[in-house]
Amino acid sequence: MGGDTQSQQHHWQGVLSSALDAVGHTPLIRLDRIAKEEGLKCNMLGKCEFFSAGGSVKDRIAKRMVEHAEKKGLLIPGQSIVIEPTIDACMIGIGLALACALKGYQCIITLPAKMSLEKEVMLRALGAEIVRTPWDSAESHIGIARKLQKFIPDAVILDQYSNPNNPLAHYYGTYEEIIYSLKTSDLPKKDISLLVAGAGTGGTITGIARAIRDNEKPLVNGDAESHRRTTVLAVDPEGSILGGGEPGNYQVEGIGYDFFPEVLDPNPPVVDEWIKTVDEESFAMTKRLIRKEALFVGGSSGSALAGAIRYLHTSAGLSIANDPTANVVVILPDGVRNYMSKPWFLETAKSTTENGEAEDLRDVIKVV
Ligand code: PMP
């Protein structure tokens, strides 16, 4: 498949017509300090989605779903209302609210879960309505969205869980941006040895992986070197069933579910392997990314990198870990500014005293 017109431009050039033009085109940044601490010789590269206009990996899909619906005549600017049922505190709401604010659609998000204060405030600031739905049925957020759609003329549900434009936004956008960054870099090889991403709807990993597979050279006469195949690793929190295991509770937001979304293609040849992570390692790695690499990433970024590093330390990952020409691309889906009020992040304001006890820095500052 060829590229589409939206993804041909990889830089921000000149003056942009609106914040929608500042969606995507995010930088691929070396994670050299953490790589060195871990003894990894490969090039660890983070695709930093918090640089996108709405602050996450979901901006591209929101833009593409809205523009595709406009082209089909389903959405009429200044008239239609976009309703999106979300199950959790996924960043799709903010991406959609951003697109709707600029294009003049009212936006309604229905969700049963509690979302972080920062995301809720930002949604309201963008003019979106939030409709809380009861927990009594797993389908309640969809049921209520459908009921709203019945009563509101011109209401449209784009539905990221089944909309093919979700993975396609990554097939064309995110994948092409990664390849453009690699091709214009001074790295010795310009391909991806290992792609690592968490899965929520699965749109990110499915879309990028399909594009990787479609661009991989076929195996010629069993010549493995002419056919450097990318390993695709999906990261999933304990408590989600996507990568196996029992449903349960976990704190990290935006990844994992207790059902399989339609847009996720979880098996080979798309996804090669799954790795499970726990909250503790995800939040510790998030803080490490901030402290060591000065990247303002959110919790699911910590999960992705923690999963990547654990895989690289296994026998399956060793040949990539020890290859200075190998490129490991880790998707870092959003920024920590979405989670500043969360206990796991506020903990960062504590320092450790000489006797090893945590001390709240704010109290120290007051004394000084
Ligand atoms: N991280 C965060 C913070 C998210 O909001 C999402 C979206 N659910 C993801 C990761 C995973 O993205 P995807 O839905 O494309 O799998």
Residues whose N, C-alpha, C, O or C-beta is under 5 A from the ligand:
A	BS01	PMP	A89 C90 M91 G198 A199 G200 T201 G202 G203 T204 E253 G254 I255 S300 P333 D334
